[in-house]
Amino acid sequence: MYVLKAEYTGAVEGVVSSMKADYSKLPAEQRTKSAKQSIAAGYMSKINAMEAQCDAQVNAIVTELRQILKENGRDMSLADAIVSTYASEKENTKAYYLSTYGD
C-alpha cells in the first residue's frame, strides 16, 4: 500500500506541475481564475483515470488479502481498516488539492 501511495502521489504531483506550467506559460493578462479552471478541466480525464487505476489496484490487494484471511480463519478487520483508511486518505488528498489549487 505504501508503494501505491508513493506512486500515485508522485503521479498527481506530476499532473499538478504540468497544470502549473501550462498556467505560467499564459501571458500575465490571461492568468485568470477562469483560465486556471479551464486548464484544470483539461486534466480531469487523466486525473480520473489515475484514480480509477489506483482504486482497482487497491481493490485487488484487498481482495487478495481477504482471501488469505479467510483461508486462515482470520477476521476481516485488517482488510476493512485498509479500505477505510484508503477512502479517508483519498478524500483528504482531494480536499487538499482543491483547497490549495482550487482558487
N, C-alpha and C positions, 0 to 999 in steps of 0.2 A: 504494500500500500504506500509506503514511503517513496518508493521508486516512481510509482504512478503519479503521486502528488508532485514530486520534483519535476517529472517530465512535463506534466500539463501546466504547472505553474510557470515553467520556463517558456512553454509554447504561448501561453496567454501574455506573458511579458513581451514576447516577440511581436505578437499582434499589436499590443499597445504601443510598442516602439514604432511599428510601421504606421500606425494611425497618427502618432505624434509627428513623424517625419512628413507624412502627407500634408498635415495641417501646417507645419512650419514652412513648407515649400510654397504655400499660398502667399501672394502679396499681402502686405500688412493690412491694407484696407479690406481684404476679403476674409480675414481671420475673425469670423463672427461665430456666434453660438450656433446659428443655423448651418454654417459650413462645417463646424465640428460635428454636429449631429448627422449631417449628410455623410461625412467621411466614416463615422462610426457605423451608420446604417449599411454602408458598403461592405463592412467586415462582418456583419452579423451572421451571414450564412456560414462563414468559416468558423466563427466562434461557436455557433450552434452545432456544427458538425464535430468540432473538437469535444464539446460537452457530451454529445451522443456517443462518441467513440469512448470517452473516459467512462461514462455510465456503463457501457457494455462491458468494458474490461473489469470494472468493479463488480458488476453483477456476475461475471464469470468466476471471479475469485471467490465471491461469497457463495455461489452455488457449489463450487468445489469444496469449500470449507464446510458447508452444511452437510455434504455427502460424507466427508471424513468424520465429522462429529457424529452423524447418525450411525455410521458403521461401527464406531467405537462406543456407542451408547452414551454419548455426552449430550448435555443440553445445548440449545442453540443460542444461548445468551451472548457468546462471543461474536457470532455472526450478526446477531441483532444489533449489538453495540457498534460493529463496523458500519452497518447500513445507516444507523442513526448518526454516527459521527460524520460519515461521508456527506450525508444530506445537510447536516448543520454547517460543516465547513464550506460546502459548495454555496450555500445561501449566504454565509458570511463573506465569502470571497466576492460573490456577485455584488453584494451591498457595498463592499469596499471600493470596487472599481466604479460602480455607479456614483458613489459619493465623491470619489476622488476625481473622476474624469467626466462626470455627467453634466457639469455646468460649463 
